[in-house]
Amino acid sequence: MTSLLCESLGIEFPLFAFSHCRDVVVEVSKAGGMGVFGAVDVRSPEAFEAELKWIDDHIDGRPYGVDFIVPNNYEGKGKAVSSTDVAMSVPPEHKNFARAILQRHGIDTSDLTDERFARGSKIGRNIRDEGAQSLLDVALAHPIRLIANALGTPPAYMLERSKAANVPVAALVGSAKHALRQAEAGVDIIIAAGTEAGGHCGEIGTMVLVPTVVRALREASFDIPVLAAGGIVKGDQMAAAVAMGAAGAWTGSVWLTTPEAETSPAVKEKMLLATASDTIRSKSRTGKFCRQLRSDWTDAWEVEGAPKPLPMPLQSVVSDTAMSKVLKLANGGHEGAKELASYFVGQGVGMMNMPMSTRETMRKFMEDYLEAVDRLSSSIA
């Protein structure tokens, strides 16, 4: 495509694929897009190093990026406490509620001890400045071409070090106000993520958010490319976003049903059968509103009388500890666990009803994009 963004990043097609799976990242980049590896879920800096080394060895020199989650606000931010200290502050009420949900579905919870909950979660460690900085050290030692941050303005150290390394920084936003704040902070690329998006998202739909953000930046004299995100799983949707002023598309959900994806087999099966109505925007997984596949787990937290989800990252301690057990059992065929199994996914899941490889998904995106452009062009006499 003829695009300043493509030229600056060294890609052929401005489709960005966020994934926790290194195979997806590699396949998307090799097909002309840009794979972006999610760092928040890695076990340690050493594990992150191993993942990026594997990507370097298999991506044939193509560009790729790394995605972080460093929120502007979370429980314990700015305090001299460790992620373990924070995890130990989870109230007994919430741990007992999680155990009760599993027990009602025939799952033995004798191993879900207070000690196990106190181990915390990977997210709880990696969203903290010290954890994020150690991962940033690893990322900048590799030939990455993009750094993205979710849930607020990237911290000053991320912006400063990335710019010093000549690596552009992108940030996700859910409103024009947030986009302007990111632009003022020095972010290079804005990702306008509508409420249809999987994972953390705001309340404004993509069709409204994208042109609003594009116009707000232009009127404020910011020449910053905008990527559209939220419910985009087809090339014609990407074309619609470009018609509204976007420079490309940021995607995540569409890769979850590919054979290469990290998604639990039990969850992948549920996604392929799901409709656009089978997701819910809830705080039950991380403590902040995020869209996920609706299940008996998410429903339990919405019932009147249920404990109010804890602030991030405390709710992740509760949900990650319980869900790790649930997913193992679900993959083994446990029916009760299957009913509880869930994962972050957007409303586009309703159009993800046929498994395709990552490379095939990329090819279909390009074909559908071209067909949409032809239709749009033919509408003018």
C-alpha positions, 0 to 999 in steps of 0.5 A: 500500500502507498502509506507513509506509515508503511514506509516508516515502519518497513511494512507492506500492509498496515495491519497490526496483529497483537498476539501473545503467540510468537508464531502469529507475530512471525507469520503476520510480519512475514506476510507483510503486516506487523506482528506485535508480541504481548509482553504482559503475560510472560513469566519473567524477563528471561522468558521474554528474552527467549521469546524475542530471540525465537522471533528474531531467528524466524522472522527473516528480518521483517519488522515486529513490535512489542506491547506493554500494559503499564496503567496510569493507575493501579493498586499499589502504584507509587508505593514501596510494595512488591506484587506479592505484597499486593496479592496477599491483600486480596480479601478472603471474601473474593477468594472464597467467592472464586472457590464457590464458583468452581465448586458449583461446577464440580471442581475440587478447590482444595489446592486453591489455598491462600498461599496459592492466591498469594503467589500473585499473577504475571500481570500483577508483576509486569504492569508495575514500573519495575517489572515493565522496565526490566521487560523494556530492557529486554525489548530494546536489546532486540531489533524491534520497530514498535512499542505499544502501551495500553491503559494510559499514557506511556510512562516517561521512561518508556517514551524517553528510552524508545525515542533514544533507540529510534523506536516509535511508540503507540498508545491505545485510547478510547476517546478523543480527549485521551488521544490528545493527551497522548499526542501531547505526551509525545506518542508517535501512533494513536490506536483508537480502540472502540468498545467492540474490542477484546480486552480493555476497552472504553464505551465508544463504538469504533465507527464513531471513535475513529473519525472523532479521534482523527478530526480532533488530532487534525484540528489540534495540528497533530500530524499523528497516524491513527490505527483503528481497533475494535471488532475489526476481523475482516479486510472490508472493515479495515477499508472502512476505517481507512475511509474514515481517516485511519492509517491502518488497523490494529487487531487482536481477536481475529488471531485467537482462533488460528492454529498457531494461537496460544488460546486454550483449545476449549476456549477456541472451540467456544469462540468458533461457535460464538456470536457477537452477543456472546461477549461481555464488558466486565471488570471480573477478570482484571479489575478494569472493564475489558471485553471477554467471552461470556461464561458462567464465570463472568455471569457469577460476578454480575449477580446481585450480591456478588463481591464487587471486583477488586481494582487492578491487579488484585482482581487478576490475582483472583481470576488468573489463579482460578482460571488457570485451573479451569482451563486445564480441566476444560482442555481435559474435557471437564464439562463444568470447567468448559462452562466457566472457560473464558478469554479476552475477545471482541465482538468480532468473534461472531464473524470468526466461525471458521478456523484459518491459519495466520497466513491465510487470515492475512491473505483474506484480509488483503483480498477483502480490503481490495474488494472493498476499495473497488466497491468504494471506487465504483460508487463514484461516477 
